Amino acid sequence: MKIDFKGITGEELSFKLNRIKLNPEDKLDIKPQFSRQVRKVNGNEKLNFVALSVKIESTEAEPKPFNIFATLVGVFEVDGMSGAADERRFVIEATKLVYPYLRSAVTNLTASAFIAPLNLPVISGPIFPEDRDQFAFTAGDLN
């Protein structure tokens, strides 16, 4: 299976400052929520899109100083993908490739809002629990 990364685009980037009062002794727990959507183009089975999103949202139970929603879409041309195992490998590898761009977008979004830049954690392995098993390959496994 050959994966060709064609590019990335920002589908949505939003930041909203919440005017909440935080006590200096309180620990702020951001708890980003990640989601992913994978799509194929009808009529061109080689063209695949992987959308990776992060949401940080303030609630009454867990107030946060800001709300963030960011979605980036990676465009990939995949040749030789056959079967569910190959599809799964592609999704895991595409997610690993798009995630650093999403991290950067969140950091830049918060810095552009003139607040202390938020750095999402570096994740070297699979992000999603369903990817964490014996089928989680590294980029070196792809031929």
C-alpha positions as CSV (number, residue, x, y, z in Angstrom):
1,M,0.0,0.0,0.0
2,K,1.3,3.4,-1.0
3,I,0.1,6.6,0.8
4,D,0.7,9.9,-0.9
5,F,0.0,13.0,1.2
6,K,-1.5,15.6,-1.1
7,G,-2.1,18.4,1.4
8,I,-4.0,19.8,4.3
9,T,-6.6,22.5,4.9
10,G,-8.3,24.2,7.8
11,E,-12.0,23.4,7.6
12,E,-12.9,25.3,10.7
13,L,-10.9,27.3,13.3
14,S,-12.8,29.2,16.0
15,F,-11.8,30.8,19.3
16,K,-14.1,32.4,21.9
17,L,-13.0,34.1,25.0
18,N,-15.1,33.3,28.1
19,R,-15.2,35.9,30.7
20,I,-15.0,33.7,33.8
21,K,-13.3,34.3,37.1
22,L,-10.8,31.6,38.0
23,N,-9.3,31.3,41.5
24,P,-5.5,31.3,41.4
25,E,-5.3,28.2,43.5
26,D,-7.7,26.3,41.2
27,K,-6.1,23.9,38.7
28,L,-7.4,24.4,35.2
29,D,-8.2,21.1,33.4
30,I,-8.6,21.8,29.7
31,K,-9.7,18.2,28.6
32,P,-9.6,18.5,24.8
33,Q,-12.0,16.2,23.0
34,F,-10.8,14.7,19.7
35,S,-12.9,13.3,16.9
36,R,-12.1,12.0,13.4
37,Q,-14.0,11.5,10.2
38,V,-12.7,9.5,7.2
39,R,-14.3,10.0,3.7
40,K,-13.6,8.6,0.2
41,V,-14.5,10.3,-3.0
42,N,-17.2,8.6,-5.0
43,G,-15.8,7.6,-8.4
44,N,-12.2,7.9,-7.2
45,E,-11.5,5.2,-4.5
46,K,-7.8,6.3,-4.3
47,L,-8.7,9.8,-3.0
48,N,-9.3,9.8,0.8
49,F,-9.9,12.6,3.3
50,V,-9.2,12.4,7.0
51,A,-10.7,15.2,9.1
52,L,-9.3,15.6,12.6
53,S,-11.1,17.8,15.1
54,V,-10.5,19.1,18.6
55,K,-13.0,20.8,20.8
56,I,-12.5,22.6,24.1
57,E,-15.7,23.9,25.5
58,S,-16.7,25.6,28.8
59,T,-19.6,24.2,30.7
60,E,-21.2,25.3,34.0
61,A,-19.7,22.2,35.7
62,E,-16.3,22.7,34.1
63,P,-15.7,26.3,33.3
64,K,-12.8,27.1,30.9
65,P,-11.4,30.5,30.0
66,F,-12.1,29.9,26.3
67,N,-13.8,27.7,23.8
68,I,-11.9,26.3,20.8
69,F,-13.1,24.3,17.9
70,A,-10.6,23.3,15.1
71,T,-10.9,20.9,12.2
72,L,-8.1,20.2,9.8
73,V,-8.6,17.9,6.7
74,G,-5.7,15.9,5.3
75,V,-6.0,14.8,1.6
76,F,-4.4,11.5,0.7
77,E,-4.1,9.4,-2.4
78,V,-3.9,5.7,-1.5
79,D,-2.8,3.1,-4.0
80,G,-3.1,-0.6,-3.3
81,M,-5.4,-0.5,-0.3
82,S,-7.3,-3.8,-0.1
83,G,-9.4,-5.0,2.8
84,A,-10.2,-3.7,6.2
85,A,-6.7,-4.2,7.7
86,D,-5.2,-1.9,5.0
87,E,-8.0,0.7,5.6
88,R,-7.3,0.6,9.3
89,R,-3.6,1.1,8.8
90,F,-4.2,4.0,6.5
91,V,-6.6,5.7,9.0
92,I,-4.1,5.3,11.9
93,E,-1.2,6.6,9.8
94,A,-3.2,9.5,8.3
95,T,-4.3,10.5,11.8
96,K,-0.7,10.5,13.1
97,L,0.3,12.7,10.1
98,V,-2.5,15.3,10.6
99,Y,-2.3,15.6,14.4
100,P,0.9,17.7,14.5
101,Y,-0.8,20.2,12.2
102,L,-3.8,20.3,14.5
103,R,-1.5,20.9,17.5
104,S,0.1,23.8,15.6
105,A,-3.2,25.3,14.6
106,V,-4.4,25.3,18.2
107,T,-1.2,26.9,19.5
108,N,-1.3,29.5,16.7
109,L,-5.0,30.2,17.3
110,T,-4.6,30.9,21.0
111,A,-1.4,32.9,20.4
112,S,-3.3,35.0,17.8
113,A,-6.0,35.7,20.5
114,F,-3.2,37.3,22.7
115,I,-3.5,34.7,25.4
116,A,-0.8,32.2,26.6
117,P,-0.5,29.7,23.7
118,L,-2.1,26.3,24.4
119,N,0.1,23.4,23.5
120,L,-1.8,20.2,23.0
121,P,0.2,17.1,24.2
122,V,2.7,15.4,21.9
123,I,1.2,12.0,21.1
124,S,3.6,9.5,19.5
125,G,1.2,6.6,19.3
126,P,-2.5,6.3,18.4
127,I,-4.8,9.1,19.6
128,F,-8.0,7.1,19.5
129,P,-8.6,4.1,21.8
130,E,-9.9,2.0,19.0
131,D,-6.5,2.3,17.3
132,R,-4.6,1.0,20.3
133,D,-4.0,-2.7,19.7
134,Q,-1.9,-5.1,17.7
135,F,-2.9,-3.5,14.4
136,A,-1.5,-0.1,15.3
137,F,1.4,0.2,12.9
138,T,4.1,2.9,12.6
139,A,5.0,4.7,9.4
140,G,7.9,2.4,8.9
141,D,5.5,-0.5,8.4
142,L,4.0,1.0,5.2
143,N,5.5,0.0,1.9
